[in-house]
Amino acid sequence: MKVTLSVLCLSAFPAFGFVNRGNSSSRSTASTLTMGIFDSILGGLGLPRNNYLDPCVMGDESIMSKKAHGTSETPVQSNLRWNCDQKTADNICNFNRHYAEYRGYWESTTFLEEEAATTEITFYDSNTGKPLFVAPRGRSMLDFVKETKSHGWPSFRDSEVIW
């Protein structure tokens, strides 16, 4: 499984609904997410719903409910890496339900020049500062950048997620 996220807003991760269940050694438990009318239609047609293996748990709509600062309790931090624009990041992370930054925005930052020689990069939540990903892991930096360019923003793999 790949997770594609914004360089600006790595706090977009909760918007995907993944909730950390801790260090589960078992991958046999699955959870099912019901997402309203779409799942009602699929269920009515007898089609299967999406199941996610531990440690992934799909969250419901309440994850993105209105909070003190948009869909978060706090704005993004003021000291974002790679010269990312704080106002743009705050809009994407906290006042946006549908998209990340525009495709290729990350190439206008200092990400490549600062990280080109790095073997692994820790990516942090823009709001809380908690580490979310370490990449590249299980692939080269060249492969990570190539895939990132292809998607238009960083793309992370299961092995790169900090559960």
N, C-alpha and C positions, 0 to 999 in steps of 0.2 A: 504494500500500500504506500502511496506517496501522498504527502500533504503539501500543497502549494500555498505559500503565504506571502504577505507583503513584507518587504524590507523595512518599510516605514512602520508597519504596525504588526509586530509579532504578537501583540495582544489580540490580534484577530483570531488567534488559535482557539480561545474559548468560543468564538462565534461558530466554529465548526462543531461545537457541542461535545468535544472530548473532555471527559472528566477523569482526573487521575484517581485511580483506585488504589494507589500504593504499589508496592513491589509484589505483585501476584506472580507466583511461580507456575500457576496453572493457566493454560491457554484454552481450557475446555469450556469455560462458562461463556455463554453468549447473552447479550442484551438486545432487546428490540426497542426501536424508537417508533412511536406513533406520531406522525406529523400532519394531523388534521385530515382535511378532505381528500388529499391525494392518497393517503394510506387507507382511508375509508373506501375509496373507489377500488384500489388494488385488492383490499381484503374482500370486498363484495364480489370481485371477479375471481376470487380464489387464488390470486397470485401471492407469492411469498413476500414477506416484509424483509427489510434489511436487518441482518444480525451482525453484531460486532463482537469479536472475541476480546476477553480480558487482556490487557488492562483498559481497553477502550470502552467507554459507556457513552452512548449518545444522549445528550441532554435535551430537555424540552425547551419550548419557547421562552420560559421564564429566565433562562440564561441571558437573553437579550432584552429583558424588560427594562423600563425606564428606571434609572438610578440617579444618584446625586449629580453625576456629570455624564449625561447621555446614557450609554449602556454600561458605564463604569462608575465606580465610586470616586475616582480621581482622574484628572487630566494626565496626558502623557508627561513623562519627565522632561525637564528643560535641557538636559545635556545628552541629546540623542547622538548616537555614533554616526560616522560617515557623512557629517554635515546634512543630515536629513532635516527637512523643514518641520519645526514643531507644530505650527498651525495646521499644515497639511496632514501630519501624522495624527494630531488630535481629532481632526475631522474624520479621518478614515477609521481610527480605532474606536471612537466613542459616539459618533453621530452618523453612522453609516451601517446599513444592513445588507447591502447587495454587492459592493465591489471593493477591491483594494485600490491602491494607487494606479494611475494609468500605466499601461504596459511599457516596460523599459525605463520607468522612473529611476530605478536603482542604478542605472548606468550614468545618470546625471549626478550621482553622489560620489564620494571618495572611496566607496567600498572596494573597487578593484585595485586602486593604487595603494590603499592601506593594507589590503589582505592578500595580495597576489602571491606573496612568498609564504603565507601562513599554511600550516599543515591541517589544523583544525581551528574552527572559529566557534565560539559560544555565542548564540543568539539569545537575547533577553527580551522578556515582555516589556513593551514600551511604557506601560502604566506602572507595573509593580516592580520591575527590575529583576524578576525571577528568571532563572535560566530555563529555556524551553527546548533548545536544540543545540547539538554540537555537530558541525558539518565541515567538510565532508568526512564521512565515516563509511568505510567499505567501498570507497571510490576515490579517485584522484581529485585534486582541486580543479584540474582541467575539465574533468567530467562534470563536476558540480557547476562550474561556470557555464559550460556548454548547455547543460540542461536548464539552468537559470535563464540564459539568453533565449532558449527555445520557448520557455513558458512566459517570459516577460517579467518574472519576479522569482525569488528563491523557492526552490522546491525541495522538500525534505522527505527522507525515507524513514521507515519505522526504526531502523537502527540508529537514527540521528535524533529521535525524540527522547527527551529527558522525562521519564515517567515519574 
